[in-house]
Amino acid sequence: LDLWFFWDKESLLEEPRRPHRRDLAAFAGTSTLHGLAHICRSGQLGVRQALWALAFVASLAFFLYQAARSALFYLEHPHVTTLDEEAAQKMVFPAVTICNINRFRHSALTDADIFHLANMTGLPPKDRDGHKASDLLYPDPDMADIVNRTGHQLDDMLKNCSFNGENCSAENFTVVYTRYGKCYTFNGDRNKARMTRQSGMGNGLEIMLDIQQEEYLPIWRETNETSFEAGIRVQIHSQDEPPYIHQLGFGVSPGFQTFVSCQEQRLTYLPQPWGSCQASLKEEQILPGYESYSIAACRLQCEKEAVLQNCQCRMVHMPGNETICSPNVYIECADHILAVEDFQERCICPMPCNLTRYGKEISMVRIPNKGSARYLARKYNRNETYIRENFLVLDIFFEALNYEAIEQKKAYNLAGLLGDIGGQMGLFIGASVLTILEILDYICEVRTSGGIQQVLSSSGETVAEILSSLENRQIPPLTGDFTVSSSPATPTKPCPQNR
């Protein structure tokens, strides 16, 4: 008999019938995604499945809409501002800068000063020894020396000073230069800032000043530097920022005692993208010449760069070591640059992330009364009219030992976004992060199984093709002395073993 190899079709077809992956109905039945099991039932699609599918699609659309709104709101980086009032046992007293509105003392000007400052002050140059002023030769002017030498001296102006009930003097003030010339700052050192433990009048800085109106320059003609006022300019600021008194100061008139009640405000702003503040980094110096960033320091630096670029020099009150402009350059170039409107628009200074400012309430009473006028006239060897026209008292104090904390906070952060999306996901489609992982796992399983089958089918014939080929083909008979017997075979003797 010819020997045929009998192949079991069932065993060959068994392997492709085994599922390489779960079908969609099986996955939907075990998924935690609500509604999916009712949609993907095996069998023909019915009305119930269609309604479930419609409800699922509508819920999914609502979820995607709300999630998109939440994401767009987060990308806007909104913030809110909170206001709180904090009490303190002691507080740092602010820096106080004072400037006499008159820039140059008339008696301190030399003929050379008047000649060089003619365009600035409006004073006509003096003829001397029968020679016209234009024919006289004067040394080149030194603007820094002129401002320092001819400015009002605090030793002459300050008549009385007390801080927290203790006497102080001109030695407790430091010289600072501003657009008003030579000015003076009390408590300007951040490393030695004075503290106050009480609030109210008499528990701050109280000074009596003589503004020296007899030293004010006579007005011959109007210039950009001409001033019709009499008094001082005052700015209350923190020790971390330079005075910017020509814009941020307030005036104090002679013949009055001015009370300034202060309220400290500590502001905290958010950096980009939530806000627009400029952080002050300790590792690098943001503005040359300043220990920390402030709007006033930024504007002074910006003004200096503009004047330096156009006039090749800087003004006395500007930071740096560059050459100081001459009086003529002051009038012809520097003042013109600072007065240009588009310059103010180009000089953009962002808000610092931490800022201390002082709210003020100002009140005043007239001084002196009739009795004190006679006393002050005798004490300072002046007449009563001079006292009324030149003397003033400035009293600066804290309204209360507390401060306002104004802080910007993120209105919607990443945790809020994830919480909203998670809540909307659970409300509309009943899903969670683990549900998303289930879907991703199923997709990965489908792709992996499909890939294996594709590799198997591309490597040769399929199992069905192999079976079809075997059915149409006879295996040739085996040749030789081979017989097929139905009787049992004789058992073979075991091979001898050597022990």
C-alpha positions in Angstrom: 0.0 0.0 0.0 1.1 3.4 -0.7 1.8 5.5 2.4 -0.3 8.7 2.6 0.3 11.5 5.1 -3.1 12.4 6.6 -3.3 16.0 7.6 -5.9 17.1 10.1 -7.8 20.1 8.6 -9.3 21.0 11.9 -5.9 21.2 13.5 -4.5 23.4 10.7 -7.5 25.7 10.7 -7.6 26.0 14.5 -4.7 28.5 14.7 -6.1 31.3 12.5 -9.5 30.9 14.3 -7.9 31.8 17.6 -8.4 35.5 18.2 -5.2 37.5 18.2 -7.1 40.4 19.8 -10.3 41.3 21.5 -13.0 42.5 19.3 -14.7 45.9 19.9 -17.7 44.4 21.5 -15.6 42.6 24.1 -13.6 45.7 24.8 -16.7 47.8 25.1 -18.2 45.3 27.6 -15.2 45.7 29.9 -14.5 49.4 29.4 -15.2 52.0 32.1 -16.3 54.5 29.5 -20.0 55.0 30.2 -22.4 54.1 27.4 -19.9 52.3 25.2 -21.1 48.8 26.2 -24.7 49.7 25.2 -23.5 50.9 21.7 -21.1 48.2 20.7 -23.2 45.1 21.5 -22.7 42.1 19.1 -25.6 41.7 16.7 -27.5 43.9 14.4 -27.7 47.6 15.2 -31.0 48.6 16.7 -32.9 51.6 17.9 -31.6 51.3 21.4 -28.0 51.2 20.3 -28.6 54.2 18.0 -30.1 56.2 20.9 -27.2 55.3 23.1 -24.8 56.3 20.4 -26.5 59.7 19.9 -26.4 60.3 23.7 -22.7 59.4 23.8 -21.8 61.6 20.9 -23.7 64.6 22.4 -22.1 64.1 25.8 -18.7 63.9 24.1 -19.3 67.1 22.2 -20.3 68.9 25.3 -17.2 67.7 27.1 -14.9 68.7 24.3 -16.6 72.2 24.1 -16.2 72.7 27.9 -12.6 71.4 27.9 -11.7 73.7 25.0 -13.1 76.7 26.9 -11.2 75.8 30.0 -8.0 75.4 28.0 -8.4 78.7 26.2 -9.1 80.4 29.6 -5.9 78.9 31.0 -3.9 80.1 28.0 -5.1 83.7 28.7 -3.2 83.5 32.1 -5.7 85.4 34.1 -4.9 86.8 37.6 -6.8 88.3 40.5 -5.7 91.0 42.9 -6.1 90.5 46.7 -6.0 93.2 49.3 -5.2 92.5 53.0 -4.2 94.6 55.9 -1.4 93.4 58.2 -0.5 94.7 61.6 3.2 95.2 62.6 4.9 95.9 65.9 7.5 98.1 64.1 8.0 99.4 60.6 10.8 100.7 58.4 10.5 104.5 58.1 10.5 105.6 54.4 13.2 107.6 52.8 12.3 111.3 52.5 13.9 113.5 49.8 13.6 117.3 49.9 14.6 119.8 47.3 14.4 123.6 47.3 12.4 124.6 44.2 15.1 127.3 43.5 18.0 125.6 41.8 20.8 128.1 42.2 21.5 130.6 45.0 21.9 134.1 43.6 24.6 135.1 46.0 26.7 132.0 45.2 26.9 132.6 41.5 30.1 134.1 40.2 30.4 136.2 37.0 31.6 133.1 35.2 28.6 131.1 36.5 26.2 133.8 35.3 27.9 134.0 32.0 27.7 130.2 31.4 24.2 129.9 32.9 22.7 132.8 31.0 20.6 130.7 28.7 19.5 128.5 31.6 18.7 131.1 34.2 17.8 134.1 32.0 20.2 136.4 33.9 22.2 138.8 31.7 26.0 138.4 31.8 27.8 141.1 33.8 30.2 143.5 32.2 33.4 143.9 34.2 36.2 146.5 34.2 34.7 148.3 31.1 34.7 145.1 29.1 31.6 143.5 27.6 30.7 140.1 29.0 31.0 138.6 25.5 34.6 139.7 25.3 35.6 138.2 28.6 37.3 134.8 28.7 36.0 132.4 31.4 37.2 128.9 32.1 35.2 126.0 30.8 32.2 125.4 33.1 31.9 122.4 35.3 28.2 121.8 35.7 28.7 119.3 38.6 30.7 121.9 40.5 28.2 124.7 39.8 25.2 122.6 41.0 27.0 121.5 44.1 28.4 124.9 45.0 25.5 127.1 44.2 22.7 124.8 45.4 20.9 125.5 48.7 22.9 124.1 51.6 21.0 122.1 54.2 23.1 123.5 57.0 21.6 126.9 56.2 18.1 125.7 55.6 17.5 123.3 58.4 16.5 125.0 61.6 15.1 122.2 63.6 14.9 118.4 63.1 13.6 115.5 65.2 12.8 111.9 64.5 10.8 109.8 67.0 11.2 112.6 69.5 15.0 112.6 69.2 17.0 115.4 67.7 18.6 115.0 64.3 20.7 117.3 62.1 22.0 117.8 58.6 24.4 115.0 59.1 21.5 112.6 59.0 20.8 113.6 55.4 22.7 112.6 52.3 23.2 114.7 49.2 21.4 113.5 46.1 21.1 115.2 42.7 17.8 115.5 40.8 16.3 117.7 38.2 16.0 120.3 40.9 19.7 120.3 41.5 21.2 119.6 44.9 18.7 117.8 47.2 18.9 115.9 50.4 17.5 112.5 51.5 16.8 111.4 55.0 17.0 107.7 55.9 18.1 106.7 52.4 20.5 103.9 53.4 18.8 100.6 53.1 21.4 98.9 55.3 20.8 101.4 58.1 17.1 102.2 57.7 15.5 103.7 60.8 12.5 102.0 62.4 9.5 103.4 64.1 7.4 101.7 66.8 4.6 104.2 67.1 2.2 106.0 64.8 0.7 109.4 64.7 2.1 112.9 64.9 5.4 113.3 66.7 6.4 109.7 66.0 8.1 110.3 62.7 10.2 113.0 61.0 9.6 116.6 61.8 11.7 119.4 60.3 11.6 123.2 60.2 13.2 124.7 57.1 14.1 128.2 55.9 13.6 128.2 52.1 15.8 131.4 51.7 13.6 133.3 49.3 16.2 136.1 49.2 18.5 133.7 47.4 16.0 133.0 44.7 17.1 134.1 41.2 15.5 137.2 39.9 13.5 136.7 36.7 14.6 138.7 33.8 13.1 136.6 31.1 11.3 133.2 31.0 13.3 130.1 30.3 12.7 126.3 30.7 14.2 126.6 34.1 12.2 129.6 35.3 10.2 128.9 38.4 7.5 131.2 39.9 6.9 129.0 43.0 8.5 129.3 46.4 8.8 126.3 48.7 10.3 122.8 48.7 9.5 119.6 46.8 9.2 116.4 48.8 9.1 112.8 47.8 8.4 109.9 50.2 9.8 106.6 48.7 11.4 103.3 49.7 15.2 102.9 50.2 15.2 100.6 47.1 14.5 103.3 44.6 16.2 106.6 43.7 14.1 109.8 44.0 12.2 110.9 40.9 11.0 114.0 42.5 10.1 116.2 39.5 7.3 113.8 38.7 6.5 111.9 41.9 7.1 114.7 44.5 4.6 117.1 46.1 5.1 120.7 47.1 5.2 122.2 50.5 4.6 126.0 50.9 6.3 128.4 53.4 4.0 129.8 56.1 2.4 126.4 56.8 2.9 123.3 58.8 2.2 120.4 56.5 1.1 117.0 58.0 1.7 114.0 55.8 0.0 110.8 57.1 1.5 107.8 55.4 0.1 104.3 54.7 2.7 101.7 53.6 1.6 99.5 50.7 3.4 96.4 49.7 2.6 95.3 46.2 3.4 91.9 44.7 3.0 91.4 40.9 3.3 88.3 38.8 5.9 87.8 36.2 5.2 86.8 32.6 3.1 85.3 31.3 0.6 85.9 34.2 1.7 89.6 34.5 4.4 92.0 33.2 6.6 92.6 36.2 10.4 92.7 36.0 12.1 90.3 38.5 15.2 91.6 40.2 17.9 88.9 40.2 20.6 88.8 42.8 23.0 87.0 40.4 23.0 89.8 37.8 22.7 93.6 38.0 19.7 94.5 36.0 20.4 98.3 35.9 24.0 99.6 36.1 24.5 101.7 39.2 21.5 100.4 41.1 21.3 97.5 43.6 17.7 96.6 42.6 15.3 97.3 39.8 12.7 100.1 40.2 10.7 102.1 37.8 12.5 105.3 38.8 15.9 103.7 38.2 14.7 102.4 34.9 13.5 105.8 33.7 16.7 107.5 34.9 18.8 104.9 33.0 16.6 105.3 29.9 16.8 109.1 30.0 20.6 108.8 30.4 20.9 106.5 27.4 18.8 108.9 25.2 20.8 112.0 26.3 24.1 110.2 25.9 23.2 109.0 22.4 22.1 112.4 21.2 24.3 114.8 23.2 27.4 112.6 23.9 27.2 113.5 27.6 24.9 113.0 30.7 23.2 115.4 33.1 24.3 115.7 36.7 21.5 113.7 38.2 21.9 110.8 35.9 23.9 107.7 37.0 27.3 106.8 35.4 30.8 108.1 34.9 30.4 109.7 31.5 31.2 113.3 30.8 28.7 115.8 32.2 27.0 118.1 29.8 27.9 121.8 29.7 25.1 124.4 30.5 24.7 125.2 26.8 24.2 121.5 26.0 21.7 121.3 28.8 19.5 123.9 27.1 20.2 123.1 23.4 20.2 119.3 23.5 19.5 117.5 26.8 16.4 119.4 27.9 15.0 119.1 24.4 15.5 115.3 24.3 13.7 114.8 27.6 10.8 117.0 26.5 10.1 115.1 23.3 6.8 113.3 23.6 7.7 110.2 21.7 10.7 109.7 24.1 8.3 109.1 26.9 6.6 106.4 24.8 9.8 104.7 23.9 11.0 104.7 27.5 9.0 101.7 28.7 9.7 100.4 32.2 7.9 97.3 33.5 6.6 97.1 37.0 8.9 95.4 39.5 7.6 92.2 41.0 7.9 93.6 44.6 7.2 97.2 45.2 6.8 99.3 48.3 5.0 102.6 48.0 3.3 105.0 50.4 -0.2 106.4 50.2 -0.4 110.0 51.6 -3.0 112.2 53.2 -1.8 115.8 53.4 -3.2 118.5 55.6 -1.8 121.9 56.7 -2.2 124.7 59.1 -0.8 128.2 58.9 2.3 129.2 60.9 3.5 131.0 62.8 0.8 132.4 65.0 1.3 135.9 66.4 3.0 134.8 69.6 5.4 132.3 67.9 6.2 134.8 65.2 7.9 137.2 67.7 9.7 134.3 69.3 11.1 132.9 66.1 12.0 136.3 64.9 14.2 136.9 68.0 15.5 133.3 67.9 16.8 133.4 64.3 17.4 137.2 64.2 14.8 137.8 61.5 11.7 139.9 61.3 8.2 138.4 61.5 7.6 139.0 57.8 10.6 136.9 56.9 9.5 134.1 59.2 6.0 134.0 57.5 7.5 134.1 54.0 10.3 131.6 54.4 9.7 129.2 57.3 7.8 125.9 57.0 7.4 122.8 59.1 7.0 119.3 57.6 5.7 116.5 59.8 5.8 113.0 58.2 4.4 110.0 60.2 2.6 106.7 59.8 -1.1 106.7 60.1 -1.0 103.3 61.9 1.4 100.5 62.4 0.0 98.4 59.7 0.5 98.0 56.0 -1.7 97.0 53.0 -0.6 93.8 51.2 -1.7 94.0 47.6 -0.9 90.8 45.7 -1.6 89.5 42.3 -2.4 85.8 42.3 -3.0 83.3 39.5 -6.8 83.1 38.9 -6.5 79.8 37.0 -3.5 77.5 37.3 -2.7 74.1 35.9 -4.2 72.3 38.8 -7.5 74.2 38.3 -7.4 73.3 34.6 -6.9 69.6 35.3 -9.6 69.6 37.9 -12.1 71.2 35.6 -11.3 68.9 32.7 -11.5 65.9 35.1 -14.9 67.0 36.5 -16.3 67.6 33.0 -15.0 64.3 31.8 -16.6 62.5 34.7 -19.9 64.4 34.3 -20.4 64.1 30.6 -18.8 60.7 29.6 -18.0 59.1 32.9 -14.3 58.8 32.1 -11.1 59.2 34.0 -7.4 59.0 33.3 -7.5 55.2 33.7 -10.2 55.1 31.0 -7.9 56.9 28.6 -5.2 54.3 29.5 -7.7 51.5 28.7 -8.4 53.0 25.2 -4.7 53.5 24.5 -4.0 49.9 25.6 -6.7 48.5 23.3 -5.4 50.5 20.4 -1.9 49.3 21.1 -3.2 45.7 21.2 -5.0 46.0 17.9 -2.0 47.5 16.2 0.3 44.9 17.6 -1.9 41.9 16.6 -2.5 43.3 13.1 1.2 43.8 12.6 2.0 40.1 13.4 -0.7 38.8 11.1 0.7 41.1 8.3 4.2 39.7 8.8 2.9 36.1 8.7 0.9 36.6 5.5 3.7 38.4 3.8 6.2 35.6 4.5 4.5 32.9 2.4 1.3 31.0 1.7 -1.6 31.1 4.1 -2.8 28.0 5.9 -5.8 27.8 3.6 -3.7 27.9 0.5 -1.5 25.2 2.0 -4.5 22.9 2.6 -5.9 23.5 -0.9 -2.5 22.5 -2.3 -2.4 19.3 -0.3 -5.9 18.3 -1.4 -5.0 18.6 -5.0 -1.7 16.8 -4.8 -0.8 13.1 -4.2 2.2 12.2 -2.2 4.2 9.7 -4.4 4.4 6.1 -3.1 7.5 5.2 -1.2 9.7 2.8 -3.2 11.9 0.1 -1.8 11.4 -2.9 0.4 8.9 -1.4 2.6 5.7 -3.3 3.5 2.8 -2.5 5.6 1.7 -5.3 8.0 -1.3 -5.4 10.1 0.3 -7.7 12.7 2.1 -6.4 15.6 5.7 -5.7 15.2 8.2 -8.0 16.9 9.7 -6.2 19.9 13.4 -5.2 19.5 15.9 -6.5 21.9 17.4 -3.9 24.1 21.0 -2.9 23.3 23.5 -4.3 25.7 24.9 -1.8 28.2 28.4 -1.9 29.5 28.6 -1.4 33.2 
